[in-house]
Amino acid sequence: MGVTVAKRLERLVRFVPGVAGYQDRENARATDKDVPMRLVGELRRLIQALEEDKARIAASGDLSSLPRLDRLAGRLERLSRTVEFAGRGYAGLFDLHTVDADTLGQLYAFDLGLFDALSAVRAKAEAVRAALPDAEALKTAAEHMREA
């Protein structure tokens, strides 16, 4: 048996406080914004960590790795802006007719997928930070992060 809508909602609530408002029509618009803004906040934390790593590398005098980290930060920045300025309003939630459980389940699954993907990127970013002292390891870790 597949994952139920309730299970998806329960998991999503753990990521974003207030996401239970999806079920409340009056709070749906605010919740609709909360999910991507939480993702944007997490992406910005990753960007800030890369900026700190770039500053450490620059201070060490070996500038060869800066372009690689700069490309990663730029990619995260573009992704952050894409999420931040994406269209709002899951149309079915605001229609006068109700949203069926299958559609709502797909919505929750998509949102959870975004958080799962973010977790993978966060793990790769930690590997980049750990590889900073070794240029070859950094190259590999940065490539893995880019792929994620």
Secondary structure by P-SEA (a helix, b strand, c coil): ccccaaaaaaaaaaacccccccccccaaaaaaaaaaaaaaaaaaaaaaaaaaaaaaaaaaccccaaaaaaaaaaaaaaaaaaaaacccccccccccccccaaaaaaaaaaaaaaaaaaaaaaaaaaaaaaacccaaaaaaaaaaaaac
